Structures are given as C-alpha cells and as structure tokens.
Amino acid sequence: MNNLVKIDSFLDDKENTIAILPKVSVEVVIFYHLLIEKLSKKKIFLFRKVDDIKNIDELIAPSLFDEKKSYIIDVGPTKNIIDDLSRVSDKSQKFFLFLNYASYKKNAFKLVQLNAYDYKNDMSSFVKQDQDFQTLDNKQKTEFLNFSYNNPHLFFSEFQKSKLQKLILDKTIAHESETIISVRKAIFKYKNEFSIKILPKLYNLFKKEVKIKKFNF
C-alpha cells in the first residue's frame, strides 16, 4: 500500500487522528506538505499548516460549521504534543506530524505510519492517476520524473507546468491543422475562380501554407 492510499484511508479513519512521517529532507517534507494538502482538499477538509503550537485547545476549537480539518505540524519535541493530540475526541480531525527519525521510529507502532523515504514511488503513483499526464510520451514522462526525484519540492509546480505545456501544444496543433485546411480550401476555391485580380490573394495563401507546414514539420 503506497502513501497516497494510506493518506486517503487515514482521512476516512474514524479511530485514528495522528499520522507520522520522518523528516527525510526539507525538499521531501515540502513535497508531502503539498501532497497532503491536495488529498485533504479533495476530501473537503479544511487544511492548515501549523508552525507553532501554544495551546492545543485553541487549535482544535469546534467550528460553527462542523468542518473536517487536517493539520500539518512540523515540530521539535514531540512527547507532549502526541499525548495532547491523542486525547482529541473529534476523530474527524487529522494531524500529520513530521518527526525526526528517532521519534518516528519510537512512535511507529503506536500511530499511523507514513514512509516519506518512499517519495519516489508516491510521485510515480500520483502521475499514473492523471489522464492528461498519461498522454505525454515516454521520454517526457521519464524526464519529468527524473527531475522530480532530484527536486521533490518542485514536483507539483513542474507537474502543472508539464500539463499546461501539453495543453498549449494540443491547442496549437489543433489550431494550425484547422488553419492549413482552411488555407487549402481557399486556394482550391480561388484556383477554380482564377482571375488576375485574385492573383495577389492566391500568392499570399501559398506563402501562408508554406509557413504553416514549416511550423508543423
């Protein structure tokens, strides 16, 4: 079971409120911040990143609209925080804690465990679920994943960029295909109705056809 499935299941879990991840590196932590945010929002959770906890009760204060909430917490000492969060009665609230490796191993069997060292497989699993990404050729997919493996913090920005480039390319090709068809229809029409007056128009159409073909081929 990959981490995407684990996160998805954890958000639906009616018993556990805390999931832990090891701090592999700053770049990997950023990747999981963004991944958890996306998966949380997909399930209609209000998402919040918490940098400093002074009062757990203020953090988990009931909402007037009874929203589900997910939190990312990246802290140093963990014992008191884990104890406090374990007593949260509202099991719809979800807490993702990033811990140093020693704390992560110590608590691995008591809490929901996500393995951030497996981030490359999670990247591959994420893109496989996207139909637009799957239309890219194998070279584009490989280049994107290789770049992301080395720069995990840029995964989502590059992912959106690759999809945008694909969309622009598809629209450009479609537009140019329509243009060359329309140009050829016009050429055919003018050839059948040829006169000296339309010769400049015909000449311009031939130039446009050459330009479009050069761009496409």
N, C-alpha and C positions, 0 to 999 in steps of 0.2 A: 504494500500500500504506500503510494507516494505522499508527499506532504500536502499536495493540493487536496487529495481525498481526505486526509486526516483533518485538515483545517475545516473543510466543508462539513465533515461529520461532527467535529467539535462544536461548531456554531449551532448545530441542531441538538447537541447533547443536553439532556435535562438533569444530569447529575454533576458533571464536572464544570468548574468555572475557570480553571487555570491551565494554560498550556505553556511549556517552557521550550526555549531554543537556546543553543550555545552561541556565544559571540565569536563567530569564526573570523570575521574581519569587518572593518567599517563598511566596506563595499557590499559584503554579503548581507549584513544587517539591513542596509538600505534596500536591497532587493526584497527581503522578506517584509520589511515595513510596507512597501508598495504592494506586494502580493497580498498580504493580509488585508490591507485596506480595500483592494479591489474585490476580493472574495467576500469581505464583510458587507460592503455596499451592495453587492449582487444579491445578498440575502436580506436587504433592507435593515441593516444595522447602522446605527449612528456610530461613526468611527472617531476615535480620539487618540492622539499620541500624548503620553504623559511624561514629562521630563523630571518632575519633582513632586513627590507625594508628601504632603504635610499632615493631611487628615483624610483617612480612608472614608470616613462617614460623609465628608463633603463630596468626595469623588463619586460615591455611589448613591447620592441623594436621589430619591424617587422622582421620576419625571411626571409632569402633568398629563402627558400624552402616552405614557406607558410604552415608550420606545425600547427596543432592544439595543444594547450598546456593546461595542467591543473596544478594548483599550490595548495599546502597546505601551509597555513600561520597560524602560532601559535604566536599570539602577545598579548600584554597587552592592552593599549589604542586603541580603535577601530574607533572612530568617523572620524578622518581624512582619515584613510585607506579605510573605507567603502565609504566615499564620493568620494575619488580619483578613486577607482575601479569601482564605479557606472558610471563614465564618460568614461570608456573604450569603444571605438566604435566597436572593433572587438569582436562580440558576440560568436565567436568560442573559445575564451579563457575563461577558467573556473577557478574560485577561490573558494577554500574550506577554510573557516575561522573557527578556533576553538576559541570560546569566553568563558569568564566566564559567569556564569549563569545569572547575572543581564543584561549584554549586550545582551546575547542570547534572553532573554525574551523581551527586549526592541525592538529588531530588527526582531522578529519572524514574524510579519505580513507584513514586507516590503521586505523580502528576502526569497529565497528558504530555507526551514527549514528541517533539518535532526535531528531526535531524537536519540542521542547517548545513551540515557538511555535504548533504546530498543536493545542493542547489543546482548543479548542472542537469541532473535528471528532472528536477522540477521545472527548469526552463524549457527543456525538451517537451515535457508533458503539457505545459501551458500552450506552447505554439501549435502542438498537434490538435488542440481543441478549436483552433481558429481556422475557419474555412478559407478566409481570404489569404492567410499566410500559406496555406497548403497549395495555393495556385502558383506560388513562386517556384522557379526551377530549383533543382538540387544544389546548384552552385550558389545561388543567392541564399538558400536556407543554411548551407554549410558556413558560408562567410558570416552570416548574421550570428549563428550560434557560437562559432569560434570567437568572434569579437565579444559576445556577451559573457562567455566563460571567463574571459580575461578581464572583463569590465562589468561585473554583475550589477553595479549601481546604475549603469546606463541601459540596462535591459529594456525597461518599459519605454523609455524615450526613443531608443533605436527601433523597438518593435512598432511603435506608432509611425515612426518615420518610414520604415520599410513598407508598411501598409499604404501610407499616403503616396509614396513614390509609385507603388503598383497601381493605385487608383488613377493617378495623373497619367501614367503610361497607357493604361487601358483607354482612358478618355481621349488621349491624344491620337492613339491608333484608330479608334472609332471615328473621331472627327476627321482625320486625314483620309480614312477609307471612304467616308461619305463625300469628302471634297473631291477626291480623284474621280469618283463615279460621276459626280455632277459635272465636273470639267469635261469628261469624255462624252457625256450626253450632249453637252453644249457644243462640243467640237463636231459631233455627228450631225447635230441639227444644222449648224452653220455650213457644213460641207454640202448638205443637201439643198441648202438655200443660198448657195455661194453667189457673192457679188463683190465688186471692187470695194464697195462701201464697208462691208463687214470684214475685209481682209485684216485690218489692224486688230480687230477683236479676236479673230481666229489666231493671229500671231501671238497675242497675249495669253490666250488659252493654252497654246502649245508650250509657252515658257512656264506657265503655272504647272502644267502637267509634269514637265521635266524636274521642276523644283520639288514637287511632292514626292515623285519617285525617288529622287536622290535622298530625301529625308528618310524615307521608309526603307530603302535598300542600301 
